[in-house]
Every structure is written in C-alpha cells, then in structure tokens.
C-alpha cells in the first residue's frame, strides 16, 4: 500500500476511534440527563399529590 494511502487509512481509523469515544460520552450524558429528568418529574408528581385537596 502506498505510504500516503496507508497514512490516510490510519488517520481514518483514529477518527473512527475518536468518534466512538465521543458517542460513548454523549450516551453517558444522555443517560445522566434522562435520570435527572425522571427524578425531577417524580418529585414534581409527588409534590402535586401532596398539595392536592383530599
């Protein structure tokens, strides 16, 4: 394989690895935000139930 072509392939492989790492980070952020949103919604529902007249 030509040196420049091999270098390009290596660059692309590194790019794919970096993109995979970025995807993992974004998935972790999304998971954390989803958990926070669920906890916030649950607290809001509990607070609404506590303040409703019986």
Residue pairs with C-beta under 8 A, 6 or more apart in sequence:
1 9
